[in-house]
């Protein structure tokens, strides 16, 4: 239960009331998947992402300077992106991460390669992502339009909760964050939940209602969109490092 519990509505879901008290914080050995044996590939990935360096000791020191929720959040993003198969395209995190997301540069500043990889994941009937473009449907476009400064965006469409949402700014900087409830969960969703409207595209009615109720209201969003909650939502669905 959060300290804010007294101010939450009675219907605020129990699965969004997790805190540091019941959620682990990953160690450097865990996030680099080096507990049993040194994993040079993941150490290189994390060193690049965390500190834009090949010096693992320097990267570990920076990692350990971050607050626990930031470590947890970055670990969840790394685990998710690694599972999705495009961690090779991610460069250094820019500035500080936050509890649930971060800004980053594409690796080698190769924006075209990253865009091509993400677009490929949004292509075809089996694509796991959807682009935030008008020709992908009005509902997909709305998820893009609500993020000021994004010139291109992608969102998972086969995950209901703790879904990855990505946006690119006009200078090539990327933003990655999780959404608790995914209104674009339309692939693999129960048919009764998906609303399809000719020319406007499709959205998930159940997830949209929950997103509007708990994520679009600032007094609830800050308590719902935390790495502690994302951790518990992702367990069992994504191979986590911790």
MARDREN-685682 format. One record per residue: x, y, z of N, C-alpha, C in turn; residue in three letters; residue number from 0. Coordinates in steps of 0.02 Angstrom, whole numbers, m for minus. Layout:
residues N
     n_px     n_py     n_pz    ca_px    ca_py    ca_pz     c_px     c_py     c_pz   lovex   vexmi
        X        Y        Z        X        Y        Z        X        Y        Z     Ala     NUM
...
This chain:
residues 242
     n_px     n_py     n_pz    ca_px    ca_py    ca_pz     c_px     c_py     c_pz   lovex   vexmi
       43      m60        0        0        0        0       44       62        0     Unk       0
       28      111      m42       67      172      m44       47      218       14     Unk       1
       90      265       28       74      315       79       16      359       56     Unk       2
        3      359       m9      m50      400      m36     m117      364      m34     Unk       3
     m118      304       m5     m177      262       m8     m241      295       13     Unk       4
     m237      338       63     m297      371       88     m329      416       36     Unk       5
     m289      439      m14     m315      485      m64     m336      449     m128     Unk       6
     m325      384     m131     m342      347     m191     m415      327     m189     Unk       7
     m445      321     m249     m515      298     m250     m519      225     m229     Unk       8
     m577      204     m207     m585      136     m184     m573       84     m238     Unk       9
     m583      104     m301     m574       56     m355     m503       57     m384     Unk      10
     m457       94     m352     m388       95     m376     m360       24     m370     Unk      11
     m336       m6     m425     m317      m77     m424     m260      m92     m375     Unk      12
     m267     m149     m341     m214     m170     m295     m148     m181     m330     Unk      13
     m151     m202     m394      m89     m217     m431      m52     m153     m451     Unk      14
      m80      m94     m435      m45      m31     m446      m26        2     m380     Unk      15
      m22      m37     m327       m5      m10     m261       63      m35     m237     Unk      16
      104      m60     m283      170      m85     m263      218      m27     m248     Unk      17
      266      m41     m205      316        9     m185      384      m24     m182     Unk      18
      435       15     m162      502      m14     m152      501      m68      m99     Unk      19
      454      m66      m54      453     m114        1      441     m186      m22     Unk      20
      406     m194      m79      390     m262     m102      418     m275     m172     Unk      21
      467     m234     m193      494     m240     m260      570     m236     m259     Unk      22
      604     m283     m292      678     m282     m290      708     m227     m333     Unk      23
      769     m209     m316      810     m163     m357      867     m204     m385     Unk      24
      879     m202     m450      931     m245     m479     1001     m222     m463     Unk      25
     1046     m269     m455     1117     m254     m449     1148     m249     m518     Unk      26
     1208     m224     m521     1245     m222     m585     1254     m293     m612     Unk      27
     1271     m340     m569     1280     m409     m592     1215     m438     m621     Unk      28
     1159     m419     m591     1095     m444     m617     1078     m412     m684     Unk      29
     1081     m346     m689     1060     m313     m750     1105     m331     m809     Unk      30
     1169     m347     m795     1214     m368     m849     1213     m444     m857     Unk      31
     1169     m477     m821     1161     m550     m826     1227     m586     m815     Unk      32
     1263     m563     m763     1330     m589     m749     1335     m621     m680     Unk      33
     1279     m644     m653     1282     m673     m587     1319     m740     m587     Unk      34
     1304     m783     m634     1336     m849     m636     1404     m846     m671     Unk      35
     1408     m806     m723     1470     m798     m760     1468     m731     m795     Unk      36
     1526     m703     m807     1531     m637     m838     1501     m639     m908     Unk      37
     1455     m592     m921     1422     m587     m986     1448     m525    m1021     Unk      38
     1500     m534    m1062     1533     m478    m1092     1487     m437    m1138     Unk      39
     1442     m471    m1172     1397     m436    m1217     1351     m389    m1179     Unk      40
     1319     m414    m1125     1273     m372    m1088     1311     m318    m1049     Unk      41
     1370     m332    m1026     1411     m281     m993     1425     m224    m1043     Unk      42
     1441     m242    m1105     1454     m191    m1156     1391     m151    m1170     Unk      43
     1334     m185    m1175     1271     m149    m1187     1257      m99    m1131     Unk      44
     1262     m122    m1069     1245      m78    m1012     1296      m22    m1004     Unk      45
     1359      m37    m1018     1410       16    m1013     1396       71    m1063     Unk      46
     1375       51    m1123     1358      100    m1175     1296      140    m1156     Unk      47
     1245      106    m1132     1182      139    m1116     1189      185    m1056     Unk      48
     1221      161    m1004     1223      197     m941     1272      255     m942     Unk      49
     1331      244     m973     1383      295     m968     1418      312    m1033     Unk      50
     1394      285    m1090     1424      299    m1155     1499      284    m1153     Unk      51
     1516      225    m1129     1585      206    m1119     1595      132    m1132     Unk      52
     1658      113    m1141     1676       42    m1143     1708       21    m1077     Unk      53
     1712       67    m1029     1742       54     m964     1687       30     m917     Unk      54
     1685      m35     m905     1632      m64     m865     1633      m39     m793     Unk      55
     1692      m27     m765     1697       m2     m697     1667       68     m691     Unk      56
     1680      109     m741     1652      177     m741     1576      174     m747     Unk      57
     1552      130     m791     1480      123     m800     1447       97     m737     Unk      58
     1478       48     m704     1449       21     m643     1445       74     m589     Unk      59
     1497      115     m584     1497      169     m533     1439      218     m546     Unk      60
     1428      234     m609     1372      279     m625     1306      245     m609     Unk      61
     1300      182     m628     1239      143     m613     1224      145     m538     Unk      62
     1274      134     m498     1265      130     m426     1253      198     m394     Unk      63
     1262      252     m433     1247      319     m407     1173      337     m417     Unk      64
     1138      298     m457     1068      312     m470     1023      288     m414     Unk      65
      968      322     m401      919      296     m352      891      229     m375     Unk      66
      871      189     m326      845      123     m340      790      120     m394     Unk      67
      739      163     m390      687      161     m442      713      174     m512     Unk      68
      765      216     m518      793      229     m584      831      168     m610     Unk      69
      868      135     m565      902       73     m584      851       21     m607     Unk      70
      798       14     m569      746      m34     m586      714      m18     m653     Unk      71
      699       45     m664      667       67     m725      710       52     m786     Unk      72
      774       70     m783      819       58     m839      827      m17     m850     Unk      73
      832      m56     m797      838     m128     m804      777     m157     m840     Unk      74
      717     m132     m823      657     m157     m856      656     m138     m930     Unk      75
      678      m77     m946      681      m56    m1016      732      m99    m1054     Unk      76
      790     m110    m1023      841     m152    m1055      815     m223    m1066     Unk      77
      785     m251    m1015      758     m320    m1021      705     m324    m1076     Unk      78
      662     m274    m1078      608     m273    m1127      635     m266    m1198     Unk      79
      680     m218    m1208      707     m205    m1274      750     m264    m1297     Unk      80
      788     m292    m1252      828     m352    m1268      783     m409    m1290     Unk      81
      728     m419    m1254      680     m470    m1271      647     m456    m1339     Unk      82
      639     m392    m1355      608     m373    m1418      657     m375    m1477     Unk      83
      722     m381    m1461      771     m393    m1513      803     m334    m1546     Unk      84
      803     m275    m1513      835     m217    m1545      879     m178    m1497     Unk      85
      906     m210    m1446      951     m175    m1399     1015     m153    m1434     Unk      86
     1036     m188    m1487     1096     m169    m1524     1091      m99    m1554     Unk      87
     1030      m73    m1562     1019       m9    m1595     1015       49    m1545     Unk      88
     1020       34    m1480     1010       85    m1428     1078      112    m1406     Unk      89
     1084      178    m1406     1145      210    m1382     1137      235    m1311     Unk      90
     1175      286    m1294     1178      310    m1225     1115      345    m1202     Unk      91
     1096      332    m1140     1042      369    m1108     1064      441    m1100     Unk      92
     1019      487    m1114     1034      559    m1110     1004      588    m1047     Unk      93
     1046      620    m1008     1023      647     m944     1007      591     m896     Unk      94
      963      606     m849      943      556     m800      882      518     m826     Unk      95
      879      453     m814      816      418     m826      765      441     m775     Unk      96
      704      418     m782      653      430     m731      617      365     m716     Unk      97
      573      367     m668      539      306     m647      487      286     m698     Unk      98
      510      247     m748      465      224     m800      488      240     m870     Unk      99
      544      277     m878      566      293     m945      633      327     m948     Unk     100
      654      345    m1008      717      381    m1018      720      410    m1088     Unk     101
      766      456    m1099      785      479    m1165      850      444    m1184     Unk     102
      859      430    m1249      921      400    m1271      935      419    m1343     Unk     103
      998      412    m1362     1018      421    m1431     1023      353    m1465     Unk     104
     1006      348    m1529     1019      286    m1565     1094      271    m1564     Unk     105
     1111      209    m1566     1182      189    m1566     1216      218    m1628     Unk     106
     1276      245    m1618     1315      277    m1671     1277      335    m1703     Unk     107
     1226      360    m1668     1183      414    m1695     1152      393    m1763     Unk     108
     1143      328    m1771     1116      302    m1833     1040      299    m1828     Unk     109
     1009      356    m1837      937      360    m1830      900      319    m1883     Unk     110
      928      317    m1943      895      281    m1997      892      206    m1982     Unk     111
      945      179    m1954      946      107    m1939      895       90    m1885     Unk     112
      890      132    m1833      842      119    m1780      771      126    m1806     Unk     113
      757      177    m1845      691      187    m1872      672      127    m1916     Unk     114
      718      104    m1957      704       47    m2001      689      m15    m1961     Unk     115
      725      m25    m1905      713      m84    m1864      644      m81    m1831     Unk     116
      626      m22    m1805      561      m15    m1772      504      m18    m1823     Unk     117
      514       12    m1881      463        8    m1932      452      m64    m1954     Unk     118
      506     m103    m1957      499     m173    m1975      456     m211    m1926     Unk     119
      460     m191    m1862      420     m225    m1810      347     m203    m1813     Unk     120
      334     m152    m1854      265     m128    m1861      236     m146    m1929     Unk     121
      270     m191    m1964      251     m208    m2033      216     m276    m2036     Unk     122
      164     m279    m2075      130     m342    m2087       80     m360    m2032     Unk     123
       41     m411    m2045      m10     m432    m1998       18     m458    m1933     Unk     124
       79     m482    m1935      110     m510    m1875      155     m460    m1839     Unk     125
      156     m398    m1862      197     m347    m1830      176     m336    m1758     Unk     126
      225     m333    m1713      210     m326    m1641      200     m253    m1620     Unk     127
      220     m205    m1664      214     m135    m1649      164     m103    m1697     Unk     128
      142      m44    m1679      101       m4    m1725      130       67    m1725     Unk     129
      133       97    m1784      159      165    m1789      105      215    m1771     Unk     130
      127      270    m1741       80      323    m1723       68      369    m1782     Unk     131
       40      341    m1834       27      379    m1896      m46      377    m1913     Unk     132
      m68      428    m1948     m138      432    m1966     m159      375    m2011     Unk     133
     m113      352    m2054     m131      298    m2099     m132      230    m2062     Unk     134
     m111      229    m1999     m118      169    m1957     m183      171    m1918     Unk     135
     m221      225    m1926     m284      233    m1891     m283      293    m1846     Unk     136
     m341      324    m1837     m347      383    m1796     m326      370    m1724     Unk     137
     m343      311    m1698     m328      296    m1629     m252      288    m1619     Unk     138
     m218      259    m1667     m145      255    m1664     m115      324    m1667     Unk     139
     m142      367    m1710     m116      435    m1717     m125      475    m1652     Unk     140
     m180      464    m1617     m192      501    m1554     m138      486    m1502     Unk     141
     m114      424    m1500      m62      407    m1451        2      446    m1466     Unk     142
       12      463    m1529       70      503    m1549       58      577    m1536     Unk     143
       m1      600    m1553      m17      671    m1549      m12      698    m1478     Unk     144
      m24      656    m1430      m24      679    m1360       46      688    m1332     Unk     145
       98      674    m1371      167      682    m1348      200      738    m1388     Unk     146
      204      795    m1356      230      855    m1389      303      844    m1411     Unk     147
      317      861    m1473      385      857    m1498      401      794    m1536     Unk     148
      362      742    m1528      375      680    m1564      359      690    m1638     Unk     149
      404      668    m1681      392      670    m1753      378      601    m1781     Unk     150
      392      550    m1742      379      481    m1763      372      440    m1699     Unk     151
      329      390    m1700      320      350    m1638      296      280    m1654     Unk     152
      305      237    m1604      286      167    m1609      260      144    m1541     Unk     153
      215       96    m1542      190       67    m1480      177       m7    m1490     Unk     154
      190      m46    m1438      172     m116    m1442       97     m122    m1452     Unk     155
       78     m172    m1491        6     m183    m1503      m15     m253    m1481     Unk     156
       31     m292    m1454       14     m360    m1433       23     m370    m1357     Unk     157
       28     m316    m1321       37     m317    m1248      m15     m272    m1216     Unk     158
      m50     m298    m1166     m104     m260    m1134      m79     m210    m1084     Unk     159
      m30     m230    m1042       m7     m188     m987       69     m185     m986     Unk     160
       95     m129     m959      167     m116     m960      193     m120    m1031     Unk     161
      160      m84    m1076      178      m85    m1147      229      m31    m1162     Unk     162
      275      m48    m1207      329       m2    m1226      303       49    m1276     Unk     163
      316      113    m1262      295      168    m1305      358      208    m1322     Unk     164
      368      220    m1387      430      250    m1411      415      310    m1455     Unk     165
      456      362    m1447      447      421    m1490      514      450    m1509     Unk     166
      517      480    m1568      577      514    m1593      563      588    m1601     Unk     167
      609      630    m1578      605      702    m1587      640      722    m1652     Unk     168
      630      784    m1673      656      805    m1738      732      806    m1741     Unk     169
      766      807    m1683      839      804    m1683      865      733    m1677     Unk     170
      821      684    m1678      841      614    m1675      842      585    m1605     Unk     171
      834      626    m1554      831      600    m1486      770      556    m1479     Unk     172
      778      500    m1442      724      453    m1432      699      455    m1360     Unk     173
      635      441    m1352      606      431    m1285      575      362    m1282     Unk     174
      587      327    m1227      557      262    m1215      525      263    m1146     Unk     175
      462      242    m1143      430      236    m1078      377      181    m1081     Unk     176
      355      161    m1023      302      112    m1018      235      146    m1006     Unk     177
      183      119    m1036      114      138    m1019       84       80     m979     Unk     178
       48       97     m927       17       44     m886      m36        7     m927     Unk     179
      m83       44     m955     m138       15     m992     m132       35    m1066     Unk     180
     m132      m14    m1110     m118       m2    m1180     m183       m2    m1221     Unk     181
     m204       57    m1240     m266       63    m1280     m257       36    m1351     Unk     182
     m194       24    m1371     m181       m5    m1437     m166      m80    m1434     Unk     183
     m187     m111    m1380     m182     m184    m1375     m237     m215    m1418     Unk     184
     m220     m228    m1480     m271     m251    m1528     m251     m317    m1561     Unk     185
     m189     m340    m1550     m166     m403    m1579     m163     m456    m1524     Unk     186
     m204     m506    m1530     m207     m558    m1479     m253     m542    m1422     Unk     187
     m286     m484    m1424     m332     m464    m1371     m398     m502    m1379     Unk     188
     m435     m512    m1324     m502     m540    m1331     m544     m500    m1381     Unk     189
     m578     m535    m1425     m614     m501    m1479     m666     m451    m1452     Unk     190
     m695     m467    m1395     m748     m424    m1368     m720     m357    m1345     Unk     191
     m654     m353    m1333     m624     m290    m1309     m604     m243    m1366     Unk     192
     m596     m270    m1426     m569     m230    m1481     m625     m199    m1522     Unk     193
     m622     m133    m1527     m670      m95    m1567     m636      m76    m1632     Unk     194
     m666      m95    m1688     m639      m78    m1754     m690      m34    m1791     Unk     195
     m666       24    m1813     m709       71    m1847     m679       87    m1915     Unk     196
     m715       75    m1969     m688       88    m2036     m659      159    m2041     Unk     197
     m600      164    m2070     m563      226    m2082     m531      254    m2018     Unk     198
     m554      234    m1959     m526      260    m1897     m479      211    m1863     Unk     199
     m480      148    m1884     m436       99    m1854     m468       62    m1796     Unk     200
     m426       40    m1749     m450       m2    m1695     m418       20    m1629     Unk     201
     m453        5    m1574     m426       16    m1508     m456      m35    m1461     Unk     202
     m424      m42    m1402     m448      m89    m1352     m491      m50    m1302     Unk     203
     m556      m66    m1302     m604      m29    m1261     m587      m34    m1187     Unk     204
     m572      m95    m1163     m559     m106    m1092     m497      m68    m1069     Unk     205
     m443      m73    m1109     m381      m40    m1090     m388       36    m1094     Unk     206
     m425       60    m1144     m436      132    m1151     m471      160    m1090     Unk     207
     m521      126    m1066     m558      150    m1007     m512      153     m946     Unk     208
     m470      102     m937     m424      102     m880     m370      155     m888     Unk     209
     m345      163     m949     m295      215     m963     m322      284     m947     Unk     210
     m383      297     m969     m413      362     m957     m426      373     m883     Unk     211
     m445      320     m848     m462      325     m777     m400      336     m733     Unk     212
     m346      300     m748     m289      299     m701     m225      330     m727     Unk     213
     m220      341     m792     m157      370     m818     m165      441     m843     Unk     214
     m223      460     m864     m232      528     m889     m249      578     m834     Unk     215
     m259      553     m774     m272      598     m717     m208      603     m675     Unk     216
     m178      662     m673     m113      670     m640     m111      645     m569     Unk     217
     m165      651     m532     m164      631     m462     m157      555     m454     Unk     218
     m173      518     m506     m167      445     m504     m107      420     m544     Unk     219
      m91      456     m598      m39      433     m644       28      424     m609     Unk     220
       46      472     m566      111      468     m532      116      407     m488     Unk     221
       60      381     m464       60      323     m421       53      258     m461     Unk     222
       25      263     m520       16      204     m562       77      189     m603     Unk     223
      109      242     m631      163      232     m679      230      232     m644     Unk     224
      243      181     m605      306      174     m569      340      109     m589     Unk     225
      406      108     m581      443       47     m598      424      m11     m552     Unk     226
      403        5     m491      381      m49     m446      320      m84     m475     Unk     227
      271      m45     m499      213      m76     m530      230     m110     m595     Unk     228
      272      m79     m636      290     m109     m700      326     m176     m688     Unk     229
      368     m179     m637      403     m242     m623      353     m299     m612     Unk     230
      304     m287     m571      257     m341     m555      211     m356     m615     Unk     231
      196     m306     m656      156     m319     m715      194     m359     m768     Unk     232
      260     m350     m770      300     m382     m822      323     m452     m802     Unk     233
      326     m466     m737      349     m532     m716      306     m587     m746     Unk     234
      340     m638     m773      303     m693     m804      288     m681     m877     Unk     235
      294     m619     m900      281     m603     m971      344     m586    m1009     Unk     236
      394     m559     m974      458     m540    m1004      513     m572     m962     Unk     237
      563     m603     m994      619     m632     m955      659     m576     m921     Unk     238
      648     m567     m857      681     m513     m820      747     m537     m791     Unk     239
      792     m489     m783      859     m505     m758      863     m506     m682     Unk     240
      808     m487     m648      810     m483     m575      743     m501     m546     Unk     241
